[in-house]
Amino acid sequence: MANVWRKKSIYLKSIKQLSLVALLVLLSSEYGLARQKVEVYGDDNYRPYSYIENGKPQGIYVDVLKLAFSRMPDYQVTIKMLPWKRGIKYIKEGKGFALFPPYYTEKRDSWMLFSETILKEQVVVFGLPEALLGRTKWPEDYYGTKIGLTRGYNPYSMGGFEFGEAVRLGHITIEEATNSDSNLRKLVRGRIDFYINDQMIDTRPYPSVRRGIVANTNYGYLGFTKQEQNYPHLKHFKRQFDAVIRQMKSEGIIDLIIEHHKK
């Protein structure tokens, strides 16, 4: 119980820090101290982690990153939400500074620099109860089926290497849709057999859908472009960000933010 209260007090303290940082920003502008402006992209359609609502960024990652950025007084960070596929393209081409929350894959290693891990996600198989029955091995038990995937998501990072290979070899067919809601609707209507995504996506509008086995465990990151010539402050920003995220994890504050979103 004492540990819970300690975490809550840290959380409240962190919220107060947002006001303190706002004051520091005001003072720094008054005294002419320059803060580096940075724009970070986020997935605009990945509830409950990252999405846009009423024109504003929302979600677990958004709350975590806003607090992290508030602890980095050298930088003035703006979050801009984009369709995932476009965000990935911008980072790959060096047109964007950073994007959240990519999963790590070797294929991205050549053009994306990954931050400290932010939080752990579990990808599960969604399906109708009768279709999930008896399917206990991933991905072998799903050979010959059509599986939904959110557009722009990488099969290897979402379902693991063996799933990606099964797709490449034609053992499993994937069909993309714009977002989770579109995929779940297709699942209920029988247009796809299964859908894979994070276990926390909201299935309440589709009461016949069940969660099946865990397909993969991933960690979400802030992914930076490797075209550092466009952003000379990138390494310094990343060092500060990584240190702040490690501190927030040690305080337990990221866990509290996740719990808050479950309510």
Backbone as CSV, one residue per row, in Angstrom:
resi,resn,N_x,N_y,N_z,CA_x,CA_y,CA_z,C_x,C_y,C_z
1,MET,0.831,-1.209,0.000,0.000,0.000,0.000,0.871,1.266,0.000
2,ALA,1.954,1.224,0.795,2.856,2.374,0.862,3.460,2.673,-0.496
3,ASN,3.772,1.601,-1.232,4.359,1.773,-2.562,3.377,2.431,-3.521
4,VAL,2.079,2.072,-3.416,1.044,2.665,-4.257,0.936,4.165,-3.994
5,TRP,0.927,4.525,-2.698,0.837,5.947,-2.351,2.070,6.710,-2.812
6,ARG,3.223,6.038,-2.759,4.454,6.687,-3.220,4.356,6.994,-4.712
7,LYS,3.846,6.017,-5.482,3.711,6.223,-6.924,2.733,7.343,-7.225
8,LYS,1.613,7.387,-6.465,0.621,8.423,-6.704,1.180,9.805,-6.377
9,SER,1.990,9.886,-5.325,2.566,11.176,-4.965,3.559,11.632,-6.031
10,ILE,4.290,10.673,-6.606,5.215,11.004,-7.692,4.442,11.509,-8.898
11,TYR,3.300,10.841,-9.173,2.468,11.232,-10.317,1.967,12.669,-10.139
12,LEU,1.460,12.985,-8.940,0.964,14.327,-8.662,2.078,15.356,-8.757
13,LYS,3.269,14.960,-8.286,4.420,15.848,-8.360,4.770,16.138,-9.819
14,SER,4.673,15.092,-10.646,5.002,15.262,-12.060,4.019,16.188,-12.747
15,ILE,2.733,16.082,-12.381,1.729,16.971,-12.952,2.045,18.423,-12.592
16,LYS,2.465,18.629,-11.323,2.827,19.979,-10.898,4.022,20.504,-11.682
17,GLN,4.893,19.567,-12.103,6.072,19.979,-12.865,5.679,20.634,-14.185
18,LEU,4.535,20.236,-14.740,4.084,20.829,-15.996,3.882,22.335,-15.828
19,SER,3.315,22.738,-14.683,3.110,24.161,-14.409,4.444,24.869,-14.203
20,LEU,5.368,24.188,-13.520,6.688,24.760,-13.283,7.420,24.974,-14.593
21,VAL,7.339,23.979,-15.482,8.005,24.097,-16.776,7.411,25.244,-17.585
22,ALA,6.069,25.398,-17.494,5.423,26.514,-18.199,5.979,27.852,-17.723
23,LEU,6.229,27.955,-16.408,6.810,29.175,-15.846,8.230,29.373,-16.352
24,LEU,8.993,28.281,-16.399,10.375,28.355,-16.892,10.413,28.796,-18.349
25,VAL,9.452,28.297,-19.118,9.373,28.695,-20.530,9.136,30.190,-20.641
26,LEU,8.211,30.701,-19.809,7.909,32.121,-19.809,9.140,32.936,-19.445
27,LEU,9.856,32.511,-18.410,11.052,33.220,-17.971,12.145,33.165,-19.030
28,SER,12.304,31.992,-19.661,13.364,31.851,-20.659,13.108,32.753,-21.859
29,SER,11.826,32.894,-22.250,11.511,33.764,-23.376,11.712,35.230,-22.986
30,GLU,11.408,35.536,-21.700,11.548,36.913,-21.219,13.011,37.324,-21.206
31,TYR,13.886,36.388,-20.849,15.302,36.717,-20.743,16.077,36.325,-22.008
32,GLY,15.347,35.950,-23.053,16.008,35.711,-24.324,16.720,34.382,-24.443
33,LEU,16.423,33.419,-23.595,17.080,32.115,-23.676,16.353,31.270,-24.718
34,ALA,17.095,30.789,-25.711,16.494,30.055,-26.828,16.224,28.610,-26.441
35,ARG,15.067,28.104,-26.816,14.732,26.697,-26.661,14.580,26.105,-28.058
36,GLN,15.207,24.961,-28.271,15.149,24.312,-29.566,13.734,23.800,-29.833
37,LYS,13.169,24.222,-30.946,11.838,23.742,-31.318,11.960,22.399,-32.021
38,VAL,11.100,21.464,-31.620,11.117,20.110,-32.173,9.683,19.679,-32.448
39,GLU,9.476,19.015,-33.579,8.169,18.449,-33.898,8.286,16.932,-33.937
40,VAL,7.425,16.273,-33.185,7.419,14.808,-33.098,6.089,14.308,-33.643
41,TYR,6.143,13.278,-34.495,4.933,12.714,-35.079,4.402,11.559,-34.230
42,GLY,3.078,11.401,-34.255,2.448,10.285,-33.560,1.407,9.625,-34.445
43,ASP,1.169,8.340,-34.217,0.136,7.591,-34.940,-1.233,8.176,-34.589
44,ASP,-2.001,8.553,-35.612,-3.268,9.246,-35.340,-4.458,8.306,-35.148
45,ASN,-4.215,6.965,-35.180,-5.370,6.068,-35.124,-5.015,4.748,-34.450
46,TYR,-4.470,4.830,-33.222,-4.037,3.626,-32.515,-4.526,3.690,-31.069
47,ARG,-5.845,3.669,-30.908,-6.425,3.711,-29.565,-6.080,2.431,-28.797
48,PRO,-5.858,2.530,-27.500,-5.870,3.717,-26.637,-4.494,4.373,-26.498
49,TYR,-3.561,3.955,-27.343,-2.182,4.398,-27.165,-1.884,5.761,-27.781
50,SER,-2.436,5.991,-28.981,-2.048,7.177,-29.729,-3.129,7.458,-30.771
51,TYR,-3.795,8.592,-30.627,-4.865,8.910,-31.576,-5.188,10.400,-31.489
52,ILE,-6.023,10.845,-32.400,-6.437,12.247,-32.398,-7.937,12.309,-32.148
53,GLU,-8.341,13.230,-31.291,-9.751,13.380,-30.946,-10.045,14.858,-30.758
54,ASN,-11.073,15.332,-31.450,-11.417,16.756,-31.422,-10.219,17.633,-31.778
55,GLY,-9.415,17.106,-32.721,-8.265,17.870,-33.203,-7.055,17.860,-32.299
56,LYS,-7.110,17.082,-31.187,-6.002,17.086,-30.229,-5.407,15.688,-30.062
57,PRO,-4.070,15.600,-29.891,-3.437,14.305,-29.636,-3.910,13.730,-28.307
58,GLN,-4.212,12.439,-28.291,-4.678,11.759,-27.094,-3.996,10.389,-27.000
59,GLY,-4.075,9.767,-25.804,-3.615,8.398,-25.648,-2.504,8.225,-24.627
60,ILE,-2.191,6.962,-24.361,-1.188,6.619,-23.354,0.175,7.198,-23.707
61,TYR,0.614,6.953,-24.937,1.924,7.475,-25.337,1.954,8.991,-25.317
62,VAL,0.869,9.609,-25.714,0.813,11.072,-25.714,1.005,11.605,-24.301
63,ASP,0.317,10.998,-23.320,0.452,11.445,-21.932,1.874,11.208,-21.407
64,VAL,2.435,10.039,-21.741,3.810,9.736,-21.300,4.791,10.729,-21.906
65,LEU,4.661,10.965,-23.209,5.630,11.824,-23.889,5.486,13.285,-23.487
66,LYS,4.262,13.747,-23.283,4.083,15.139,-22.830,4.793,15.371,-21.503
67,LEU,4.649,14.408,-20.604,5.315,14.535,-19.307,6.834,14.462,-19.470
68,ALA,7.295,13.538,-20.329,8.740,13.419,-20.570,9.297,14.715,-21.156
69,PHE,8.613,15.270,-22.139,9.096,16.495,-22.781,9.085,17.671,-21.813
70,SER,8.143,17.652,-20.852,8.094,18.738,-19.866,9.312,18.721,-18.956
71,ARG,9.991,17.579,-18.903,11.206,17.460,-18.093,12.463,17.739,-18.912
72,MET,12.290,18.246,-20.134,13.417,18.551,-21.016,13.357,20.037,-21.362
73,PRO,13.757,20.912,-20.440,13.575,22.358,-20.627,14.389,22.955,-21.769
74,ASP,15.332,22.197,-22.343,16.099,22.718,-23.485,15.273,22.722,-24.767
75,TYR,14.130,22.021,-24.732,13.374,21.809,-25.964,11.911,22.225,-25.817
76,GLN,11.388,22.753,-26.902,9.968,23.060,-27.012,9.385,22.089,-28.037
77,VAL,8.679,21.074,-27.546,8.254,19.965,-28.397,6.766,20.078,-28.742
78,THR,6.485,19.946,-30.020,5.112,19.907,-30.517,4.822,18.504,-31.035
79,ILE,3.658,17.967,-30.673,3.238,16.653,-31.163,2.236,16.844,-32.292
80,LYS,2.529,16.214,-33.425,1.636,16.277,-34.585,1.228,14.859,-34.969
81,MET,-0.062,14.607,-35.080,-0.565,13.273,-35.396,-0.717,13.093,-36.902
82,LEU,-0.268,11.915,-37.380,-0.311,11.608,-38.809,-0.776,10.170,-39.023
83,PRO,-1.293,9.858,-40.219,-1.497,8.443,-40.553,-0.167,7.709,-40.459
84,TRP,-0.195,6.503,-39.921,1.037,5.774,-39.614,1.956,5.620,-40.824
85,LYS,1.381,5.244,-41.951,2.192,4.994,-43.146,2.942,6.250,-43.580
86,ARG,2.279,7.392,-43.467,2.934,8.657,-43.834,4.047,9.010,-42.855
87,GLY,3.787,8.784,-41.557,4.816,9.060,-40.558,6.065,8.231,-40.773
88,ILE,5.873,6.948,-41.063,7.008,6.061,-41.337,7.796,6.575,-42.541
89,LYS,7.085,6.971,-43.583,7.722,7.483,-44.808,8.572,8.716,-44.508
90,TYR,8.032,9.636,-43.707,8.760,10.860,-43.383,10.052,10.564,-42.609
91,ILE,9.981,9.623,-41.655,11.177,9.290,-40.875,12.222,8.624,-41.770
92,LYS,11.776,7.728,-42.622,12.684,7.016,-43.521,13.390,7.977,-44.473
93,GLU,12.660,8.986,-44.946,13.217,9.926,-45.915,13.931,11.101,-45.253
94,GLY,13.905,11.162,-43.927,14.552,12.266,-43.230,13.725,13.542,-43.223
95,LYS,12.447,13.452,-43.590,11.560,14.614,-43.578,10.927,14.831,-42.212
96,GLY,11.112,13.864,-41.323,10.583,13.971,-39.969,11.669,13.667,-38.957
97,PHE,11.544,14.249,-37.776,12.547,14.093,-36.716,12.350,12.795,-35.936
98,ALA,11.131,12.554,-35.472,10.856,11.365,-34.658,9.385,11.005,-34.753
99,LEU,9.096,9.727,-34.443,7.746,9.182,-34.580,7.479,8.193,-33.450
100,PHE,6.256,8.200,-32.926,5.883,7.200,-31.915,4.599,6.508,-32.316
101,PRO,4.397,5.206,-31.930,5.338,4.338,-31.220,5.755,3.145,-32.083
102,PRO,6.826,3.229,-32.857,7.200,2.086,-33.689,7.687,0.916,-32.838
103,TYR,7.545,-0.290,-33.372,8.185,-1.472,-32.806,9.529,-1.646,-33.501
104,TYR,10.428,-2.325,-32.815,11.735,-2.583,-33.424,11.658,-3.741,-34.411
105,THR,12.262,-3.577,-35.574,12.513,-4.675,-36.503,13.875,-4.431,-37.144
106,GLU,14.542,-5.502,-37.546,15.841,-5.365,-38.202,15.713,-4.586,-39.498
107,LYS,14.567,-4.702,-40.160,14.361,-4.001,-41.421,14.370,-2.482,-41.221
108,ARG,14.008,-2.016,-40.019,13.982,-0.577,-39.763,15.332,-0.068,-39.253
109,ASP,16.213,-0.979,-38.893,17.487,-0.625,-38.276,18.325,0.311,-39.137
110,SER,18.225,0.170,-40.444,19.096,0.932,-41.336,18.686,2.403,-41.441
111,TRP,17.431,2.714,-41.098,16.981,4.094,-41.267,16.266,4.682,-40.048
112,MET,16.159,3.891,-38.969,15.509,4.404,-37.759,16.388,4.150,-36.538
113,LEU,16.489,5.171,-35.692,17.233,5.086,-34.436,16.219,5.000,-33.306
114,PHE,16.358,3.975,-32.463,15.338,3.705,-31.454,15.725,4.255,-30.081
115,SER,14.752,4.822,-29.407,14.961,5.370,-28.068,15.004,4.253,-27.029
116,GLU,15.131,4.642,-25.799,14.856,3.756,-24.668,13.433,3.212,-24.818
117,THR,13.232,1.941,-24.450,11.874,1.392,-24.529,10.930,2.210,-23.632
118,ILE,9.736,2.480,-24.149,8.780,3.296,-23.395,7.820,2.411,-22.606
119,LEU,7.155,1.488,-23.302,6.296,0.552,-22.579,6.118,-0.730,-23.388
120,LYS,5.686,-1.763,-22.687,5.536,-3.102,-23.254,4.103,-3.307,-23.731
121,GLU,3.975,-3.870,-24.942,2.659,-4.159,-25.506,2.572,-5.639,-25.890
122,GLN,1.385,-6.197,-25.748,1.146,-7.573,-26.179,0.168,-7.598,-27.343
123,VAL,0.599,-8.211,-28.435,-0.253,-8.376,-29.604,-1.001,-9.697,-29.461
124,VAL,-2.326,-9.656,-29.605,-3.125,-10.868,-29.488,-3.944,-11.082,-30.763
125,VAL,-4.475,-12.288,-30.892,-5.336,-12.633,-32.025,-6.789,-12.383,-31.614
126,PHE,-7.496,-11.608,-32.411,-8.918,-11.366,-32.186,-9.711,-12.213,-33.175
127,GLY,-10.788,-12.802,-32.692,-11.620,-13.618,-33.566,-12.954,-13.934,-32.927
128,LEU,-13.809,-14.608,-33.657,-15.066,-15.092,-33.100,-14.775,-16.371,-32.317
129,PRO,-15.535,-16.650,-31.258,-15.223,-17.773,-30.365,-15.034,-19.109,-31.075
130,GLU,-15.928,-19.429,-32.016,-15.849,-20.723,-32.692,-14.606,-20.830,-33.577
131,ALA,-14.148,-19.684,-34.113,-12.964,-19.693,-34.971,-11.680,-19.842,-34.150
132,LEU,-11.681,-19.294,-32.937,-10.495,-19.355,-32.081,-10.323,-20.718,-31.416
133,LEU,-11.383,-21.478,-31.332,-11.369,-22.751,-30.601,-10.298,-23.704,-31.142
134,GLY,-9.440,-24.169,-30.245,-8.435,-25.161,-30.602,-7.187,-24.602,-31.260
135,ARG,-7.142,-23.308,-31.518,-5.960,-22.707,-32.147,-5.025,-22.195,-31.050
136,THR,-4.032,-23.002,-30.739,-3.148,-22.703,-29.605,-1.699,-22.436,-30.013
137,LYS,-1.365,-22.672,-31.280,0.016,-22.473,-31.745,0.053,-21.336,-32.766
138,TRP,0.908,-20.384,-32.482,1.063,-19.236,-33.379,2.410,-19.312,-34.080
139,PRO,2.419,-19.173,-35.433,1.269,-18.921,-36.304,0.753,-20.175,-37.029
140,GLU,1.327,-21.349,-36.707,1.004,-22.565,-37.482,-0.489,-22.862,-37.552
141,ASP,-1.198,-22.690,-36.424,-2.623,-23.014,-36.408,-3.472,-22.043,-37.227
142,TYR,-2.834,-21.019,-37.768,-3.562,-20.013,-38.537,-3.219,-20.051,-40.028
143,TYR,-2.457,-21.081,-40.427,-2.163,-21.247,-41.856,-3.476,-21.427,-42.622
144,GLY,-3.533,-20.858,-43.805,-4.721,-20.989,-44.642,-5.827,-20.000,-44.322
145,THR,-5.574,-19.079,-43.376,-6.600,-18.110,-43.012,-6.235,-16.716,-43.513
146,LYS,-7.216,-15.825,-43.455,-7.019,-14.425,-43.834,-7.047,-13.582,-42.561
147,ILE,-5.956,-12.877,-42.320,-5.806,-12.114,-41.080,-5.740,-10.621,-41.377
148,GLY,-6.538,-9.857,-40.648,-6.566,-8.411,-40.822,-5.384,-7.736,-40.144
149,LEU,-4.930,-6.657,-40.762,-3.816,-5.874,-40.237,-4.126,-4.406,-40.491
150,THR,-3.782,-3.553,-39.557,-3.977,-2.121,-39.774,-2.991,-1.636,-40.831
151,ARG,-3.476,-0.822,-41.745,-2.663,-0.381,-42.881,-1.377,0.304,-42.425
152,GLY,-0.262,-0.121,-43.016,1.040,0.455,-42.697,1.787,-0.290,-41.615
153,TYR,1.124,-1.239,-40.922,1.783,-2.008,-39.875,2.572,-3.152,-40.511
154,ASN,3.756,-3.386,-39.983,4.647,-4.388,-40.544,4.315,-5.776,-40.000
155,PRO,4.073,-6.780,-40.872,3.726,-8.126,-40.380,4.776,-8.714,-39.446
156,TYR,6.051,-8.470,-39.726,7.125,-9.018,-38.890,7.098,-8.403,-37.492
157,SER,6.885,-7.092,-37.418,6.895,-6.440,-36.107,5.615,-6.736,-35.325
158,MET,4.490,-6.877,-36.015,3.231,-7.127,-35.328,3.107,-8.574,-34.854
159,GLY,3.355,-9.512,-35.748,3.121,-10.921,-35.424,4.366,-11.740,-35.171
160,GLY,5.540,-11.118,-35.266,6.785,-11.850,-35.063,7.365,-12.363,-36.374
161,PHE,8.612,-12.804,-36.306,9.335,-13.223,-37.512,8.646,-14.379,-38.223
162,GLU,8.210,-15.394,-37.464,7.595,-16.562,-38.090,6.290,-16.193,-38.800
163,PHE,5.550,-15.277,-38.225,4.333,-14.810,-38.883,4.673,-14.069,-40.179
164,GLY,5.659,-13.185,-40.106,6.077,-12.453,-41.301,6.506,-13.382,-42.419
165,GLU,7.233,-14.441,-42.054,7.670,-15.416,-43.051,6.484,-16.204,-43.610
166,ALA,5.523,-16.535,-42.736,4.331,-17.258,-43.195,3.552,-16.417,-44.206
167,VAL,3.510,-15.112,-43.981,2.846,-14.213,-44.926,3.634,-14.147,-46.228
168,ARG,4.943,-14.009,-46.117,5.790,-13.916,-47.308,5.698,-15.162,-48.175
169,LEU,5.593,-16.327,-47.534,5.546,-17.595,-48.259,4.134,-17.977,-48.703
170,GLY,3.147,-17.172,-48.330,1.784,-17.422,-48.771,0.997,-18.392,-47.917
171,HIS,1.529,-18.769,-46.735,0.781,-19.669,-45.843,-0.387,-18.946,-45.188
172,ILE,-0.216,-17.641,-45.003,-1.259,-16.806,-44.402,-1.454,-15.590,-45.299
173,THR,-2.705,-15.202,-45.496,-3.021,-14.006,-46.277,-3.347,-12.865,-45.322
174,ILE,-2.810,-11.698,-45.605,-3.190,-10.528,-44.796,-4.011,-9.575,-45.653
175,GLU,-4.925,-8.891,-44.982,-5.743,-7.880,-45.644,-5.737,-6.645,-44.764
176,GLU,-5.362,-5.516,-45.332,-5.219,-4.298,-44.550,-6.495,-3.469,-44.544
177,ALA,-6.711,-2.776,-43.436,-7.794,-1.804,-43.324,-7.257,-0.584,-42.580
178,THR,-8.014,0.499,-42.631,-7.523,1.783,-42.135,-7.208,1.786,-40.646
179,ASN,-8.037,1.124,-39.836,-7.870,1.193,-38.387,-8.479,-0.034,-37.717
180,SER,-8.431,-0.057,-36.396,-8.956,-1.191,-35.632,-10.448,-1.373,-35.845
181,ASP,-11.180,-0.264,-35.841,-12.625,-0.351,-36.003,-12.993,-0.993,-37.341
182,SER,-12.315,-0.593,-38.396,-12.581,-1.174,-39.723,-12.276,-2.665,-39.739
183,ASN,-11.179,-3.050,-39.118,-10.802,-4.463,-39.075,-11.792,-5.286,-38.260
184,LEU,-12.205,-4.774,-37.120,-13.155,-5.503,-36.277,-14.513,-5.645,-36.970
185,ARG,-14.901,-4.626,-37.696,-16.157,-4.688,-38.446,-16.077,-5.774,-39.528
186,LYS,-14.940,-5.832,-40.214,-14.735,-6.863,-41.241,-14.719,-8.254,-40.612
187,LEU,-14.156,-8.352,-39.408,-14.097,-9.628,-38.706,-15.505,-10.134,-38.377
188,VAL,-16.329,-9.265,-37.841,-17.695,-9.641,-37.482,-18.516,-10.030,-38.713
189,ARG,-18.237,-9.372,-39.831,-18.987,-9.636,-41.055,-18.441,-10.817,-41.858
190,GLY,-17.352,-11.429,-41.359,-16.807,-12.604,-42.013,-15.927,-12.322,-43.206
191,ARG,-15.494,-11.082,-43.360,-14.634,-10.736,-44.498,-13.170,-11.076,-44.229
192,ILE,-12.812,-11.204,-42.960,-11.508,-11.742,-42.561,-11.754,-12.782,-41.473
193,ASP,-10.780,-13.672,-41.284,-10.943,-14.735,-40.289,-10.508,-14.289,-38.897
194,PHE,-9.421,-13.488,-38.850,-8.873,-13.036,-37.575,-8.288,-11.641,-37.766
195,TYR,-7.960,-11.025,-36.646,-7.326,-9.709,-36.658,-6.285,-9.693,-35.550
196,ILE,-5.100,-9.155,-35.812,-4.092,-9.057,-34.755,-3.786,-7.590,-34.456
197,ASN,-3.739,-7.301,-33.168,-3.378,-5.962,-32.704,-3.162,-6.036,-31.197
198,ASP,-2.870,-4.900,-30.601,-2.608,-4.862,-29.161,-3.840,-5.287,-28.362
199,GLN,-3.588,-5.937,-27.242,-4.671,-6.482,-26.414,-5.582,-5.402,-25.836
200,MET,-5.123,-4.150,-25.782,-5.909,-3.095,-25.142,-6.852,-2.359,-26.086
201,ILE,-6.891,-2.719,-27.363,-7.819,-2.013,-28.241,-9.259,-2.274,-27.778
202,ASP,-10.114,-1.327,-28.048,-11.498,-1.375,-27.554,-12.369,-2.242,-28.460
203,THR,-12.855,-3.366,-27.924,-13.739,-4.251,-28.695,-15.191,-4.172,-28.210
204,ARG,-15.493,-3.251,-27.301,-16.843,-3.186,-26.726,-17.953,-2.995,-27.763
205,PRO,-17.714,-2.253,-28.852,-18.781,-2.153,-29.862,-19.025,-3.457,-30.623
206,TYR,-18.156,-4.453,-30.395,-18.271,-5.732,-31.098,-18.260,-6.867,-30.068
207,PRO,-19.371,-7.067,-29.367,-19.408,-8.012,-28.239,-19.155,-9.467,-28.621
208,SER,-19.297,-9.811,-29.892,-19.042,-11.202,-30.295,-17.564,-11.500,-30.483
209,VAL,-16.733,-10.481,-30.491,-15.291,-10.662,-30.710,-14.608,-11.035,-29.399
210,ARG,-13.709,-12.014,-29.480,-12.955,-12.459,-28.310,-11.457,-12.301,-28.550
211,ARG,-10.716,-12.219,-27.448,-9.259,-12.214,-27.512,-8.762,-13.653,-27.445
212,GLY,-7.864,-14.013,-28.371,-7.282,-15.344,-28.392,-5.879,-15.344,-27.824
213,ILE,-5.011,-16.155,-28.408,-3.664,-16.312,-27.868,-2.793,-15.081,-28.146
214,VAL,-1.723,-14.966,-27.367,-0.739,-13.899,-27.588,0.093,-14.262,-28.813
215,ALA,0.125,-13.353,-29.780,0.892,-13.584,-31.003,2.314,-13.061,-30.879
216,ASN,2.493,-11.992,-30.124,3.822,-11.383,-30.052,3.860,-10.377,-28.903
217,THR,5.034,-10.169,-28.374,5.251,-9.126,-27.368,6.206,-8.098,-27.949
218,ASN,5.817,-6.847,-27.883,6.624,-5.773,-28.453,6.839,-4.664,-27.438
219,TYR,7.820,-3.830,-27.743,8.051,-2.619,-26.963,7.879,-1.423,-27.882
220,GLY,7.208,-0.407,-27.376,7.036,0.823,-28.135,8.187,1.773,-27.873
221,TYR,8.594,2.479,-28.897,9.735,3.397,-28.828,9.349,4.762,-29.400
222,LEU,10.236,5.711,-29.204,10.255,6.917,-30.022,11.323,6.645,-31.071
223,GLY,10.927,6.617,-32.330,11.861,6.285,-33.402,12.341,7.541,-34.109
224,PHE,13.662,7.721,-34.183,14.261,8.912,-34.801,14.772,8.584,-36.198
225,THR,14.743,9.580,-37.073,15.374,9.400,-38.366,16.888,9.255,-38.186
226,LYS,17.529,8.543,-39.085,18.990,8.431,-39.047,19.657,9.472,-39.944
227,GLN,18.864,10.313,-40.589,19.419,11.380,-41.411,19.702,12.582,-40.516
228,GLU,20.729,12.403,-39.675,21.019,13.369,-38.617,21.495,14.718,-39.142
229,GLN,21.947,14.764,-40.399,22.409,16.037,-40.945,21.293,17.074,-40.988
230,ASN,20.060,16.590,-40.999,18.918,17.510,-41.011,18.562,18.018,-39.617
231,TYR,19.084,17.339,-38.592,18.716,17.657,-37.209,19.966,17.566,-36.327
232,PRO,20.794,18.607,-36.291,22.044,18.558,-35.525,21.856,18.358,-34.020
233,HIS,20.661,18.617,-33.527,20.376,18.462,-32.096,19.882,17.060,-31.751
234,LEU,19.797,16.162,-32.723,19.151,14.863,-32.522,19.802,14.043,-31.406
235,LYS,21.115,13.904,-31.431,21.792,13.057,-30.434,21.604,13.603,-29.027
236,HIS,21.687,14.922,-28.888,21.510,15.529,-27.566,20.081,15.309,-27.069
237,PHE,19.111,15.511,-27.957,17.712,15.299,-27.605,17.490,13.856,-27.166
238,LYS,18.010,12.921,-27.939,17.800,11.500,-27.632,18.414,11.124,-26.277
239,ARG,19.613,11.630,-25.986,20.250,11.333,-24.687,19.372,11.823,-23.541
240,GLN,18.875,13.040,-23.661,18.020,13.585,-22.603,16.712,12.802,-22.491
241,PHE,16.109,12.504,-23.634,14.847,11.776,-23.632,15.008,10.402,-22.996
242,ASP,16.046,9.677,-23.386,16.280,8.336,-22.835,16.445,8.385,-21.320
243,ALA,17.193,9.377,-20.838,17.414,9.508,-19.394,16.103,9.801,-18.662
244,VAL,15.275,10.658,-19.245,13.995,11.005,-18.630,13.075,9.786,-18.588
245,ILE,13.005,9.020,-19.674,12.143,7.838,-19.707,12.612,6.801,-18.692
246,ARG,13.918,6.613,-18.572,14.424,5.673,-17.549,14.012,6.114,-16.157
247,GLN,14.077,7.411,-15.901,13.694,7.930,-14.588,12.197,7.728,-14.347
248,MET,11.382,7.986,-15.357,9.937,7.818,-15.219,9.570,6.359,-14.978
249,LYS,10.277,5.444,-15.618,10.015,4.021,-15.393,10.399,3.617,-13.973
250,SER,11.504,4.147,-13.485,11.937,3.804,-12.128,10.970,4.362,-11.087
251,GLU,10.322,5.468,-11.405,9.338,6.064,-10.496,7.998,5.326,-10.541
252,GLY,7.788,4.517,-11.584,6.520,3.818,-11.732,5.425,4.663,-12.343
253,ILE,5.791,5.830,-12.852,4.765,6.757,-13.325,4.143,6.312,-14.641
254,ILE,4.900,5.604,-15.481,4.335,5.116,-16.741,3.256,4.071,-16.458
255,ASP,3.497,3.215,-15.471,2.484,2.230,-15.073,1.208,2.924,-14.597
256,LEU,1.369,4.032,-13.868,0.196,4.766,-13.383,-0.606,5.372,-14.532
257,ILE,0.094,5.859,-15.546,-0.592,6.429,-16.707,-1.388,5.347,-17.428
258,ILE,-0.785,4.153,-17.572,-1.492,3.026,-18.199,-2.740,2.678,-17.409
259,GLU,-2.618,2.576,-16.084,-3.755,2.240,-15.236,-4.857,3.291,-15.342
260,HIS,-4.456,4.541,-15.447,-5.437,5.620,-15.580,-6.271,5.426,-16.853
261,HIS,-5.651,4.985,-17.927,-6.355,4.813,-19.193,-7.235,3.548,-19.207
262,LYS,-7.007,2.653,-18.284,-7.844,1.454,-18.205,-9.186,1.724,-17.549
263,LYS,-9.292,2.855,-16.842,-10.513,3.145,-16.086,-11.636,3.600,-17.018
